[in-house]
């Protein structure tokens, strides 16, 4: 009797593995990671989390992929890399904010 939507053992293992990886990633962040993240967003160490949120959102809003697509693949690729960099930096800052060392 198979139930619709029932997870197989492999799927549970995958979920557990993904959760462990996410947990390990959060706990492996260093102060250097935070310093790099702040630098990417152009923030000083005395910035507040709200400052980081505002700068991150503004930076993402200023990337106009539609306009860049008319300039060619190189520009779009560079913009996508910048978006990834901004998101990763914000993720690090957000993680440190939640941990409140």
N, CA, C and O atoms as a GROMACS GRO file, in nm:
protein
  404
    1UNK      N    1   0.083  -0.119   0.000
    1UNK     CA    2   0.000   0.000   0.000
    1UNK      C    3   0.087   0.126   0.000
    1UNK      O    4   0.133   0.172   0.105
    2UNK      N    5   0.109   0.178  -0.116
    2UNK     CA    6   0.188   0.300  -0.130
    2UNK      C    7   0.097   0.422  -0.114
    2UNK      O    8  -0.008   0.430  -0.177
    3UNK      N    9   0.136   0.514  -0.030
    3UNK     CA   10   0.063   0.638  -0.013
    3UNK      C   11   0.117   0.742  -0.111
    3UNK      O   12   0.238   0.750  -0.134
    4UNK      N   13   0.027   0.820  -0.167
    4UNK     CA   14   0.069   0.924  -0.259
    4UNK      C   15   0.147   1.030  -0.181
    4UNK      O   16   0.102   1.076  -0.076
    5UNK      N   17   0.263   1.068  -0.232
    5UNK     CA   18   0.342   1.172  -0.169
    5UNK      C   19   0.430   1.125  -0.055
    5UNK      O   20   0.501   1.205   0.006
    6UNK      N   21   0.428   0.994  -0.026
    6UNK     CA   22   0.511   0.941   0.082
    6UNK      C   23   0.658   0.950   0.041
    6UNK      O   24   0.694   0.914  -0.071
    7UNK      N   25   0.742   0.998   0.133
    7UNK     CA   26   0.884   1.012   0.105
    7UNK      C   27   0.953   0.876   0.115
    7UNK      O   28   0.926   0.799   0.206
    8UNK      N   29   1.041   0.850   0.023
    8UNK     CA   30   1.122   0.728   0.032
    8UNK      C   31   1.236   0.753   0.130
    8UNK      O   32   1.263   0.868   0.166
    9UNK      N   33   1.302   0.646   0.173
    9UNK     CA   34   1.414   0.660   0.266
    9UNK      C   35   1.523   0.747   0.206
    9UNK      O   36   1.587   0.824   0.278
   10UNK      N   37   1.546   0.736   0.077
   10UNK     CA   38   1.647   0.819   0.012
   10UNK      C   39   1.613   0.967   0.022
   10UNK      O   40   1.700   1.050   0.044
   11UNK      N   41   1.487   0.998   0.008
   11UNK     CA   42   1.446   1.138   0.016
   11UNK      C   43   1.467   1.193   0.156
   11UNK      O   44   1.510   1.308   0.171
   12UNK      N   45   1.439   1.114   0.258
   12UNK     CA   46   1.461   1.158   0.396
   12UNK      C   47   1.609   1.180   0.420
   12UNK      O   48   1.650   1.278   0.483
   13UNK      N   49   1.690   1.089   0.370
   13UNK     CA   50   1.835   1.103   0.384
   13UNK      C   51   1.882   1.232   0.318
   13UNK      O   52   1.969   1.302   0.370
   14UNK      N   53   1.826   1.261   0.204
   14UNK     CA   54   1.864   1.383   0.133
   14UNK      C   55   1.825   1.506   0.214
   14UNK      O   56   1.904   1.600   0.226
   15UNK      N   57   1.706   1.505   0.270
   15UNK     CA   58   1.662   1.618   0.352
   15UNK      C   59   1.752   1.636   0.474
   15UNK      O   60   1.789   1.748   0.509
   16UNK      N   61   1.786   1.526   0.539
   16UNK     CA   62   1.873   1.533   0.657
   16UNK      C   63   2.011   1.586   0.617
   16UNK      O   64   2.069   1.670   0.686
   17UNK      N   65   2.062   1.536   0.507
   17UNK     CA   66   2.193   1.579   0.459
   17UNK      C   67   2.192   1.728   0.425
   17UNK      O   68   2.285   1.802   0.460
   18UNK      N   69   2.087   1.772   0.357
   18UNK     CA   70   2.074   1.915   0.322
   18UNK      C   71   2.066   2.002   0.447
   18UNK      O   72   2.127   2.109   0.453
   19UNK      N   73   1.991   1.956   0.545
   19UNK     CA   74   1.978   2.031   0.671
   19UNK      C   75   2.111   2.038   0.743
   19UNK      O   76   2.148   2.143   0.797
   20UNK      N   77   2.184   1.927   0.746
   20UNK     CA   78   2.315   1.925   0.811
   20UNK      C   79   2.411   2.018   0.739
   20UNK      O   80   2.487   2.091   0.804
   21UNK      N   81   2.410   2.017   0.607
   21UNK     CA   82   2.498   2.105   0.530
   21UNK      C   83   2.468   2.252   0.559
   21UNK      O   84   2.559   2.332   0.576
   22UNK      N   85   2.340   2.285   0.564
   22UNK     CA   86   2.301   2.423   0.595
   22UNK      C   87   2.346   2.462   0.735
   22UNK      O   88   2.394   2.573   0.756
   23UNK      N   89   2.330   2.372   0.831
   23UNK     CA   90   2.372   2.397   0.968
   23UNK      C   91   2.522   2.416   0.975
   23UNK      O   92   2.571   2.509   1.039
   24UNK      N   93   2.596   2.328   0.909
   24UNK     CA   94   2.743   2.338   0.908
   24UNK      C   95   2.789   2.468   0.844
   24UNK      O   96   2.883   2.531   0.892
   25UNK      N   97   2.722   2.508   0.738
   25UNK     CA   98   2.759   2.632   0.668
   25UNK      C   99   2.744   2.752   0.761
   25UNK      O  100   2.831   2.839   0.764
   26UNK      N  101   2.635   2.757   0.836
   26UNK     CA  102   2.610   2.868   0.928
   26UNK      C  103   2.716   2.870   1.038
   26UNK      O  104   2.766   2.976   1.075
   27UNK      N  105   2.750   2.755   1.090
   27UNK     CA  106   2.844   2.749   1.201
   27UNK      C  107   2.989   2.764   1.159
   27UNK      O  108   3.077   2.781   1.244
   28UNK      N  109   3.017   2.757   1.031
   28UNK     CA  110   3.153   2.771   0.984
   28UNK      C  111   3.188   2.914   0.940
   28UNK      O  112   3.295   2.936   0.884
   29UNK      N  113   3.100   3.007   0.962
   29UNK     CA  114   3.128   3.145   0.926
   29UNK      C  115   3.227   3.206   1.025
   29UNK      O  116   3.222   3.178   1.145
   30UNK      N  117   3.315   3.289   0.973
   30UNK     CA  118   3.415   3.353   1.058
   30UNK      C  119   3.395   3.504   1.058
   30UNK      O  120   3.314   3.558   0.982
   31UNK      N  121   3.468   3.570   1.144
   31UNK     CA  122   3.464   3.717   1.148
   31UNK      C  123   3.519   3.773   1.016
   31UNK      O  124   3.474   3.878   0.970
   32UNK      N  125   3.615   3.703   0.956
   32UNK     CA  126   3.667   3.745   0.825
   32UNK      C  127   3.557   3.740   0.719
   32UNK      O  128   3.549   3.827   0.633
   33UNK      N  129   3.472   3.638   0.727
   33UNK     CA  130   3.359   3.629   0.633
   33UNK      C  131   3.268   3.751   0.650
   33UNK      O  132   3.221   3.808   0.552
   34UNK      N  133   3.245   3.788   0.775
   34UNK     CA  134   3.162   3.906   0.802
   34UNK      C  135   3.228   4.032   0.749
   34UNK      O  136   3.161   4.117   0.689
   35UNK      N  137   3.357   4.046   0.770
   35UNK     CA  138   3.429   4.165   0.721
   35UNK      C  139   3.421   4.176   0.570
   35UNK      O  140   3.400   4.284   0.516
   36UNK      N  141   3.439   4.062   0.500
   36UNK     CA  142   3.428   4.062   0.353
   36UNK      C  143   3.287   4.099   0.309
   36UNK      O  144   3.268   4.175   0.213
   37UNK      N  145   3.188   4.045   0.378
   37UNK     CA  146   3.048   4.074   0.343
   37UNK      C  147   3.018   4.223   0.360
   37UNK      O  148   2.954   4.284   0.275
   38UNK      N  149   3.064   4.279   0.469
   38UNK     CA  150   3.044   4.423   0.492
   38UNK      C  151   3.112   4.505   0.382
   38UNK      O  152   3.055   4.602   0.333
   39UNK      N  153   3.233   4.466   0.344
   39UNK     CA  154   3.306   4.537   0.239
   39UNK      C  155   3.233   4.529   0.105
   39UNK      O  156   3.226   4.628   0.032
   40UNK      N  157   3.178   4.414   0.073
   40UNK     CA  158   3.104   4.397  -0.053
   40UNK      C  159   2.986   4.494  -0.058
   40UNK      O  160   2.957   4.552  -0.163
   41UNK      N  161   2.920   4.512   0.056
   41UNK     CA  162   2.806   4.604   0.060
   41UNK      C  163   2.849   4.748   0.089
   41UNK      O  164   2.765   4.838   0.093
   42UNK      N  165   2.978   4.770   0.109
   42UNK     CA  166   3.028   4.904   0.134
   42UNK      C  167   2.992   4.957   0.271
   42UNK      O  168   2.972   5.078   0.288
   43UNK      N  169   2.983   4.869   0.369
   43UNK     CA  170   2.944   4.908   0.505
   43UNK      C  171   3.063   4.903   0.599
   43UNK      O  172   3.157   4.826   0.580
   44UNK      N  173   3.057   4.986   0.702
   44UNK     CA  174   3.158   4.983   0.806
   44UNK      C  175   3.113   4.887   0.916
   44UNK      O  176   2.998   4.846   0.919
   45UNK      N  177   3.204   4.853   1.005
   45UNK     CA  178   3.173   4.756   1.109
   45UNK      C  179   3.069   4.807   1.210
   45UNK      O  180   3.009   4.728   1.282
   46UNK      N  181   3.048   4.938   1.214
   46UNK     CA  182   2.949   4.991   1.308
   46UNK      C  183   2.810   5.004   1.244
   46UNK      O  184   2.719   5.061   1.305
   47UNK      N  185   2.793   4.952   1.123
   47UNK     CA  186   2.663   4.958   1.054
   47UNK      C  187   2.563   4.869   1.126
   47UNK      O  188   2.599   4.769   1.188
   48UNK      N  189   2.437   4.906   1.116
   48UNK     CA  190   2.328   4.826   1.175
   48UNK      C  191   2.276   4.730   1.069
   48UNK      O  192   2.296   4.749   0.949
   49UNK      N  193   2.208   4.627   1.116
   49UNK     CA  194   2.152   4.528   1.023
   49UNK      C  195   2.055   4.594   0.926
   49UNK      O  196   2.050   4.556   0.809
   50UNK      N  197   1.979   4.691   0.971
   50UNK     CA  198   1.886   4.763   0.884
   50UNK      C  199   1.962   4.834   0.771
   50UNK      O  200   1.913   4.841   0.658
   51UNK      N  201   2.081   4.886   0.802
   51UNK     CA  202   2.164   4.950   0.698
   51UNK      C  203   2.201   4.848   0.591
   51UNK      O  204   2.194   4.877   0.471
   52UNK      N  205   2.240   4.730   0.635
   52UNK     CA  206   2.277   4.624   0.541
   52UNK      C  207   2.159   4.586   0.452
   52UNK      O  208   2.174   4.568   0.331
   53UNK      N  209   2.042   4.576   0.512
   53UNK     CA  210   1.922   4.542   0.435
   53UNK      C  211   1.893   4.648   0.330
   53UNK      O  212   1.864   4.616   0.215
   54UNK      N  213   1.901   4.774   0.369
   54UNK     CA  214   1.873   4.883   0.276
   54UNK      C  215   1.974   4.889   0.162
   54UNK      O  216   1.936   4.904   0.046
   55UNK      N  217   2.102   4.876   0.194
   55UNK     CA  218   2.206   4.881   0.092
   55UNK      C  219   2.192   4.762  -0.004
   55UNK      O  220   2.203   4.778  -0.125
   56UNK      N  221   2.167   4.644   0.051
   56UNK     CA  222   2.150   4.524  -0.030
   56UNK      C  223   2.032   4.540  -0.126
   56UNK      O  224   2.045   4.511  -0.245
   57UNK      N  225   1.918   4.586  -0.074
   57UNK     CA  226   1.800   4.603  -0.160
   57UNK      C  227   1.824   4.708  -0.268
   57UNK      O  228   1.787   4.688  -0.384
   58UNK      N  229   1.886   4.818  -0.230
   58UNK     CA  230   1.913   4.925  -0.326
   58UNK      C  231   2.010   4.877  -0.435
   58UNK      O  232   1.991   4.908  -0.553
   59UNK      N  233   2.112   4.804  -0.396
   59UNK     CA  234   2.209   4.753  -0.492
   59UNK      C  235   2.142   4.659  -0.592
   59UNK      O  236   2.170   4.665  -0.712
   60UNK      N  237   2.055   4.572  -0.543
   60UNK     CA  238   1.984   4.480  -0.633
   60UNK      C  239   1.889   4.555  -0.726
   60UNK      O  240   1.875   4.519  -0.843
   61UNK      N  241   1.824   4.657  -0.674
   61UNK     CA  242   1.731   4.736  -0.756
   61UNK      C  243   1.804   4.811  -0.866
   61UNK      O  244   1.747   4.836  -0.973
   62UNK      N  245   1.930   4.847  -0.842
   62UNK     CA  246   2.006   4.924  -0.940
   62UNK      C  247   2.063   4.840  -1.054
   62UNK      O  248   2.115   4.894  -1.151
   63UNK      N  249   2.055   4.710  -1.042
   63UNK     CA  250   2.102   4.622  -1.149
   63UNK      C  251   1.986   4.600  -1.245
   63UNK      O  252   1.888   4.533  -1.212
   64UNK      N  253   1.998   4.656  -1.364
   64UNK     CA  254   1.892   4.651  -1.464
   64UNK      C  255   1.928   4.545  -1.569
   64UNK      O  256   1.993   4.575  -1.669
   65UNK      N  257   1.884   4.422  -1.545
   65UNK     CA  258   1.917   4.314  -1.637
   65UNK      C  259   1.860   4.336  -1.776
   65UNK      O  260   1.920   4.296  -1.876
   66UNK      N  261   1.744   4.398  -1.783
   66UNK     CA  262   1.684   4.426  -1.914
   66UNK      C  263   1.772   4.516  -1.998
   66UNK      O  264   1.795   4.490  -2.117
   67UNK      N  265   1.821   4.621  -1.938
   67UNK     CA  266   1.909   4.714  -2.008
   67UNK      C  267   2.042   4.647  -2.042
   67UNK      O  268   2.095   4.664  -2.152
   68UNK      N  269   2.095   4.570  -1.947
   68UNK     CA  270   2.223   4.504  -1.968
   68UNK      C  271   2.214   4.396  -2.076
   68UNK      O  272   2.312   4.369  -2.145
   69UNK      N  273   2.097   4.335  -2.091
   69UNK     CA  274   2.082   4.230  -2.192
   69UNK      C  275   2.102   4.286  -2.333
   69UNK      O  276   2.144   4.214  -2.423
   70UNK      N  277   2.073   4.413  -2.350
   70UNK     CA  278   2.092   4.477  -2.481
   70UNK      C  279   2.239   4.503  -2.509
   70UNK      O  280   2.278   4.524  -2.624
   71UNK      N  281   2.322   4.501  -2.403
   71UNK     CA  282   2.465   4.527  -2.418
   71UNK      C  283   2.544   4.399  -2.445
   71UNK      O  284   2.659   4.404  -2.488
   72UNK      N  285   2.482   4.286  -2.420
   72UNK     CA  286   2.548   4.160  -2.452
   72UNK      C  287   2.561   4.067  -2.333
   72UNK      O  288   2.536   4.103  -2.218
   73UNK      N  289   2.599   3.946  -2.366
   73UNK     CA  290   2.606   3.838  -2.269
   73UNK      C  291   2.708   3.866  -2.159
   73UNK      O  292   2.688   3.827  -2.044
   74UNK      N  293   2.818   3.931  -2.193
   74UNK     CA  294   2.922   3.960  -2.094
   74UNK      C  295   2.868   4.046  -1.982
   74UNK      O  296   2.897   4.022  -1.865
   75UNK      N  297   2.789   4.147  -2.016
   75UNK     CA  298   2.732   4.236  -1.916
   75UNK      C  299   2.630   4.164  -1.829
   75UNK      O  300   2.626   4.185  -1.708
   76UNK      N  301   2.549   4.081  -1.889
   76UNK     CA  302   2.449   4.005  -1.814
   76UNK      C  303   2.519   3.908  -1.719
   76UNK      O  304   2.480   3.895  -1.603
   77UNK      N  305   2.620   3.841  -1.768
   77UNK     CA  306   2.694   3.747  -1.686
   77UNK      C  307   2.759   3.818  -1.567
   77UNK      O  308   2.756   3.767  -1.454
   78UNK      N  309   2.818   3.933  -1.591
   78UNK     CA  310   2.880   4.010  -1.483
   78UNK      C  311   2.776   4.056  -1.381
   78UNK      O  312   2.800   4.053  -1.261
   79UNK      N  313   2.660   4.097  -1.431
   79UNK     CA  314   2.553   4.141  -1.341
   79UNK      C  315   2.501   4.025  -1.256
   79UNK      O  316   2.475   4.041  -1.137
   80UNK      N  317   2.487   3.909  -1.317
   80UNK     CA  318   2.442   3.792  -1.241
   80UNK      C  319   2.543   3.754  -1.134
   80UNK      O  320   2.506   3.716  -1.023
   81UNK      N  321   2.671   3.763  -1.167
   81UNK     CA  322   2.775   3.736  -1.067
   81UNK      C  323   2.768   3.837  -0.953
   81UNK      O  324   2.786   3.801  -0.836
   82UNK      N  325   2.740   3.962  -0.986
   82UNK     CA  326   2.728   4.066  -0.883
   82UNK      C  327   2.607   4.038  -0.794
   82UNK      O  328   2.614   4.056  -0.673
   83UNK      N  329   2.497   3.994  -0.852
   83UNK     CA  330   2.378   3.960  -0.774
   83UNK      C  331   2.409   3.846  -0.677
   83UNK      O  332   2.370   3.851  -0.561
   84UNK      N  333   2.480   3.745  -0.726
   84UNK     CA  334   2.518   3.633  -0.640
   84UNK      C  335   2.607   3.682  -0.527
   84UNK      O  336   2.589   3.643  -0.411
   85UNK      N  337   2.702   3.768  -0.559
   85UNK     CA  338   2.794   3.822  -0.459
   85UNK      C  339   2.718   3.903  -0.353
   85UNK      O  340   2.743   3.889  -0.234
   86UNK      N  341   2.626   3.987  -0.397
   86UNK     CA  342   2.546   4.068  -0.304
   86UNK      C  343   2.461   3.979  -0.214
   86UNK      O  344   2.453   4.001  -0.093
   87UNK      N  345   2.398   3.878  -0.272
   87UNK     CA  346   2.312   3.789  -0.194
   87UNK      C  347   2.392   3.708  -0.092
   87UNK      O  348   2.349   3.691   0.022
   88UNK      N  349   2.508   3.661  -0.132
   88UNK     CA  350   2.593   3.586  -0.039
   88UNK      C  351   2.640   3.675   0.075
   88UNK      O  352   2.641   3.633   0.191
   89UNK      N  353   2.677   3.798   0.044
   89UNK     CA  354   2.721   3.892   0.148
   89UNK      C  355   2.608   3.919   0.246
   89UNK      O  356   2.629   3.919   0.367
   90UNK      N  357   2.489   3.942   0.194
   90UNK     CA  358   2.375   3.969   0.281
   90UNK      C  359   2.341   3.846   0.366
   90UNK      O  360   2.303   3.860   0.482
   91UNK      N  361   2.355   3.728   0.308
   91UNK     CA  362   2.328   3.605   0.382
   91UNK      C  363   2.424   3.592   0.500
   91UNK      O  364   2.382   3.553   0.610
   92UNK      N  365   2.551   3.623   0.480
   92UNK     CA  366   2.649   3.616   0.589
   92UNK      C  367   2.614   3.716   0.698
   92UNK      O  368   2.614   3.682   0.817
   93UNK      N  369   2.583   3.839   0.659
   93UNK     CA  370   2.547   3.942   0.758
   93UNK      C  371   2.421   3.903   0.833
   93UNK      O  372   2.413   3.920   0.955
   94UNK      N  373   2.324   3.852   0.761
   94UNK     CA  374   2.199   3.808   0.823
   94UNK      C  375   2.223   3.695   0.923
   94UNK      O  376   2.164   3.693   1.031
   95UNK      N  377   2.309   3.602   0.886
   95UNK     CA  378   2.341   3.491   0.975
   95UNK      C  379   2.407   3.542   1.103
   95UNK      O  380   2.372   3.499   1.212
   96UNK      N  381   2.503   3.631   1.089
   96UNK     CA  382   2.568   3.687   1.207
   96UNK      C  383   2.469   3.766   1.291
   96UNK      O  384   2.476   3.762   1.414
   97UNK      N  385   2.378   3.835   1.228
   97UNK     CA  386   2.277   3.911   1.301
   97UNK      C  387   2.188   3.817   1.384
   97UNK      O  388   2.153   3.849   1.497
   98UNK      N  389   2.153   3.703   1.327
   98UNK     CA  390   2.069   3.607   1.398
   98UNK      C  391   2.142   3.541   1.513
   98UNK      O  392   2.081   3.510   1.616
   99UNK      N  393   2.274   3.518   1.496
   99UNK     CA  394   2.352   3.452   1.599
   99UNK      C  395   2.384   3.547   1.716
   99UNK      O  396   2.397   3.502   1.831
  100UNK      N  397   2.395   3.675   1.688
  100UNK     CA  398   2.423   3.777   1.792
  100UNK      C  399   2.537   3.734   1.883
  100UNK      O  400   2.518   3.713   2.003
  101UNK      N  401   2.653   3.723   1.825
  101UNK     CA  402   2.770   3.683   1.903
  101UNK      C  403   2.780   3.777   2.018
  101UNK      O  404   2.872   3.765   2.099
   0.00000   0.00000   0.00000
